[in-house]
Amino acid sequence: SGVKPEYAERFGGQLVLVTGAASGIGRATAFAFAEAGARVVAVDRDAEGAGRTAEMARLIGAPEAWGETVDVSDEQAMEKLASKVASEYGVVDVLVNNAGIGLTGSFFETTSEEWKRVLDVNLWGVIHGSRIFGAQMTARGQGGHIVNTSSAAAFQPSRALPAYSTSKAAVLMLSECLRAELADQGIGVSAICPGIVNTNITATTRFAGVTDAAEENRRQKKASRLYGLRNYPPEKVADAILGAVLHDRAVVPVTPEARGIHALS
Ligand code: NAI
């Protein structure tokens, strides 16, 4: 296969946990680690998708792979997952906090409930994952790496994505603070900032103020077409994630438009 030898050397036999692994960037990342010979825990709220990712990861080259079902915003469920992982599979060497949801709508269209949900998943999911699995890494004392999926949206004020962009800017700052805090323990932290990537996120993106199912469907189709036009494959983001861990990069822009953002280049 086309696996880079430096990836196989670094990640072979390591335990890697990826959230949002049933689809898109998370699934591609689970596969890239699998190809490098890592043991993979594929976590998603979509049980069937997580199971399928694990199954395919084994076919691709993971010596072991497991699918685990959890909502990353649920702190207790995350604690439970972490205990299970530690006792049955071991301490995670690489944690990829990738699960996320989209939300489109202006500030005044977006309800408090919608704000809460997007922050619960996109920000609190990363907080729970980093704290719970990060504590296990720290206790073991053999280093590790945490990768958080932020976004180019973290740098781009827009009228369309205030809640989403705020969640991703928070993830970026959290990553940088954690990076400073964990550096002397040999634990690296990276924030990945993709622009538009061709994934299913457009199918789960909520539209603030839209209550009509047909209208929501129409908007999702339109968004999918636009994302498809860019046609940036999730596999390239996955490669950027493995590269960020290997080279211990702090903030990594991916996709041409993300690389074009001044603060990222
Ligand atoms: P996707 O929708 O294909 O995959 C997201 C996965 O996360 C899905 O399998 C979904 O079931 C899972 N998920 C959602 N909420 C969850 C929760 N509460 N608990 C557990 N799992 C949950 O989308 P994609 O594009 O692969 O997104 C991955 C990450 O990349 C997200 O954080 C997203 O915000 C970020 N991103 C995506 C970009 C894009 O253009 N597609 C651009 C920049 C960032």
Boltz pocket constraint, residues with backbone or C-beta under 6 A from the ligand:
constraints:
  - pocket:
      binder: B
      contacts: [[A, 19], [A, 20], [A, 21], [A, 22], [A, 23], [A, 24], [A, 25], [A, 26], [A, 43], [A, 44], [A, 45], [A, 46], [A, 49], [A, 70], [A, 71], [A, 72], [A, 73], [A, 97], [A, 98], [A, 99], [A, 100], [A, 101], [A, 102], [A, 121], [A, 125], [A, 149], [A, 150], [A, 151], [A, 152], [A, 192], [A, 193], [A, 194], [A, 195], [A, 196], [A, 197], [A, 198], [A, 199], [A, 200], [A, 201], [A, 202], [A, 204], [A, 234]]
      max_distance: 6.0
